[in-house]
Every structure is written in C-alpha cells, then in structure tokens.
Amino acid sequence: MDDPIIQRINTLNREFYQTFSHSFSSTRALVQPGVKRMARQFPKDGAVLDLGCGNGNLMKVLNDHGFQGLYAGVDFSENLIHESQRMLRSFSEPPSYRAEFFVFDLAQSKWNTFPIHEDWDVICAFAVFHHIPGKMARSQLFRNIHALLKPRAEFIFSVWQPQNSRRMAKRFVSWDLVGIDADDVEDGDVLLDWKAEQATTQNIGYRYVHIFQQEELTELAEQNGFFIKDSYYSDGKEGNIGLYQIWEKISENK
C-alpha cells in the first residue's frame, strides 16, 4: 500500500475516534468474553501495557483478578484517554495496582519516544491491529512490540472477523465514500460505517478494518520472533467475531 493511502486511512481512523469517542465508548461498557478469558494469563504483580486502551475497560478485569502490578494504558485519542481516567476515578475503591495513561499513536509516533520505559510482562492490544493499514506497517508494529517485551513474555491481542457476523457484514461500504479507490488497498481491507445515536449524514463515521487470516498471523509471528501459544474465536452473538491469540517472545529480532 502506498504511503499517501496509508496516511489517508490513518487520518480517517483518527478523525473517527476523535469525533465519536464518547458515542463509541458508551457501546463498550461491557468487557468482551474473549478479553475475560485472556485475562487469566496476566501475572498478579507484573507490568501490563494496554495498547489502544480506549476507555480503559481492561481495568475492570484487572480489578476482578486482584492485579497488584503496573497498568499502563496507551491510545492515540486524547478523548479516550480522558474516558480511561474517568473510569479509574469511578471505581468504588482505589485499585490495588498503579495505573498510568499516555497519548501515543501506534501508527504514526516514533517508537524511540515511547512515553514509558519498562520491561513488560504482558503487552495486550484488543481490537486494535485491524485498524492499522499496510502489511509492512503492521509487521513493523509487531517488531516494536517485540522490543518492549521481556524474554518469554507474552503479547496478547484480538482482531475483528466481521465477515463472520451478518450484522457487521451489512456495514461494509464502498471505498468511494471516503475518496479511495478499491484498487489502492490490500487484500482483506474493508471499510465499515458507524452510526451514532441517530443515523443522519452528520453522524455517520467510517473505519478501516483489515481482516486477518490465520495463515497471515502465523507468518507475522514467525517473522518477528514470536511463538503462537493459543488461538481461539470469541465474542458476538455467533461467538466468532473476534480472533484472539497469545504470542510468546522467543528470540531477539535481527
């Protein structure tokens, strides 16, 4: 994918989450079943980095599991970081762990300026990577994550599989709506619409989604020094709208 198209899609995603952050956050009050299942992997007192933390929903799971380490939430949307901070303040009791939040754009920012320096026991990214355009850009992102992890530490993530849901498949729309030629995007790239509380032309947003294949993720893991420990589908009425995987860091990148 050419750089101008990548930049156009990144701008599209950024505008969506800045414009619809409150409306979007209100639909994410519940923690997905797949996330709850993955949370069993978290160490009780380790360092957990949540990439694309959104409204900070993962903190609910950490509370339930008696987490006592460091939680750091990172998101490119300043509005969603504020939502995370509000969630932290809303707990009836102060959490037993330390929580920090940072604005950082996974797709655009320089990773040598990453805002917090830590050897991470777990890095997670739920429903994030399908919004990153470009095969090479996604591979570079996985290399950056690899560099932040301790040896044998785990990278835990999920990606959407909207083709498995009739409801979500109905939201596939033409690239023409955002001024992009379908020939300029890659295989597996789709555009989804988002309708806020009242569906008018003023409050319809669009998001880029890349539909990952299992074979594609296997290749990315092997190329970037990871071993796939677990993989399963979860979420949605069909129970297969999200693909979850656990990758273990097994080698240093060349």
N, C-alpha and C positions, 0 to 999 in steps of 0.2 A: 504494500500500500504506500502511495506517495505521501511525502510529508505534508503537503497542503491539505490533503484529505484527512490525514490524522489530526492535524490542528483544527480543522473544521469540526470533526466529530468530538474532539476533546472540548471545544468551546460549546458545542451543543449540549453535552452532558453537564458541563459546569453550569450553564445557564439554567438547565432543568432543575438541578438540586438547589441552586440559589433562589430560584423563583418559587418552587413548590416544596421547599424544605419542610414547612410546617404541615402542609396537607399530607405530604409523603410520610412524615414522622407519625402522624395520627393513625396511619394504617399499619404501623409497625409496633403497636403496643405489646403484642404477644410475641414471645420467643418461639421461633420455629422448632418443631420436634427434632429435626436434624442437628440443630445447634445444641439442644439439651443433651443429645446423645454424645456429641463430640466433647462436651464439657467434662465428661468423665476422665478425659485424658489430661486435664490440666493439673499440674502439681499444686499442692496446697499452699506452698510458700515460695513459688518461683516467680519469675518475671514474665509477664504476658503482654505482648504487643498486639493490639487490635487495629489492623489496617482497614480503613474505610469504616470507622466505628459507627457512623450515622448518629442515631440518637442515644447511643450507649446502652442498648438493650442487653448486651452481654453481661453488664454489671449485675443484672438480676440473677443470672445463672451463677455468677461468682459468689453472690451473697448466699444462695441456696446451698452451695457446696463448701461453705466455710473457708473460702480463699483468704489467705493472710499475706500474700506477697505484694508485688507491684503490678498494677494495671496501668497501661498507657494507651489511650485512645487517640487515633490519628485520622483526620479527614480533611479533604480539600475545602469543604463547605464550612465557612465560619458560622453560618446559621445552625448547622447540625452540631457543631462543637458546642454551641450555646445550649442546644437541646440536651446534649450529654451532661453538661454541667448542671442543668436544671434537674435532670433525672437523679444525679448524685445527691443533690440537696433535698430531693423529695423523699428519700428513704426515711422510715420512721426512726431508725437508729443509724449512727455513723457506721460505715462499713469497717470491717476488720482488716482491710488492705489499704494501701496507698494508691490513689488514683490521680493521674495527670492527663492533660489533654493538649493536643497540638494541632495547628492548622498546617497541613502538608499535602501537596498534590502528588500522588504516586506517579502520575503520568508525565508531569511537567517539571517538578522540582529536581534540583541537583541533589543526588543522594549523599554526596560528601558533606552536605549541610543538614543531614537528618537531625531533627531537633533534640533527640535524647540518646545518650550514649549508654548502652547496656548490652550485656551478653544475654540474649533472650533464651529462655527455656522453651517458650512456645510463641510462635507468631501465627496469628489467625487472620483470616480475611473472608468473611461470609458475604456472599452475593456481591462481589466486588470486581473480580478479574474479567468477567464477561463484558464489562463496560470499558475495557482498555483496548483501543483499536490498534491493529497492526501486529502481525506474527512476531516480528523482530522486537518490537517494543515489549510485548508480553514476555518473551524469553529474557530480555534484559532485566525486566522487573523481577523475575524469579531468581536471577543471579544476584540482584541486590539483596533480596530477602535471604538467600543462602549465606551471604557475607555477614549478616547480622545475627545469625543463629549460633549457639554453642554447638560443639561437636555432638552428634547423635540427638540433637534437639529436634523438635517437630514443627512442621509447617502444616496447619490445619485450615482448610478452606472449603468453600462451596461455590458452585457456578450454576446459573439457571439452565434449565432444559425446557424452555417454553413450548417447544414442539410437542411435548408430552401432555399439554393441557389444552383442551378445546377452547377454554375461556381465554387463555393467553394467546393462542394462535389466532384468534379473531382480532387481536390488537396489532398484528403485523400490518404495516402500511408501506406505501411506496416511498423510495428514497427521493423521488421527485418533490415531495412535500418539504424537504429541507435543502433543496437545490443541489443534490448529489446524484451523480449518475450511478446506476446499479453496477455498471462495469468497472467502476473505480474502487469498489470494496472487495473484500476477500470472501472466499467460500465460507459459509457459516455465519456471515454477518447479516443481521436483520435490524429493522427499525420498528420500535414499538411505540404506540401512543399512550398517553396518560391523561385521564380526565379527572379533574379536580371535583370538588363538591357538586358543582353544577356544570354540566357539559356545554360550554359555549366556545366559540372560536378564540376567546380571550384566555381561557384557562385550560387549553389542551397543550400538553407538552410532549416532547419526543425524546426517546432514549435509544442509543446504540446498544445492541447486545450481540456478542459473539457466542454462537452455540458450539461449545466444545464437544468433541468426540473423545471417547475413552482412549483411542489409539493416540490421539493428539496429546493428551495429558501424559500418557506413558512416555512418549518421546520427549516431552518437555522435562519430565522428571529425570530421565536418564541423561539428557544433555547438560543438566545443571546441577548434578551431584546429589540427587535425591533417590531414595527408595520408597516406593508406594507401599505403605503398611496396611492400609484399609481403604475401601471404596464402597460406597453404597448410595442408594437413592432414598429421598425422603421429601416430606412437605407437600402441601396442596391436597386437594380432595382425592387426587389419584395416588398420592404418596410417592410421586416420582418427578416432581417439578424442580427439585434441587439435586445436584450430584455432589456428594461430599467425599473428600479424600484426606488422608493423613500421609504426609511425606516426611521421611526421616532424612536428616542431613548425614550423608555417609562419606563424603570426600570434599576436598578443597577444590574450588573451581580453578581451571587453568588460566 
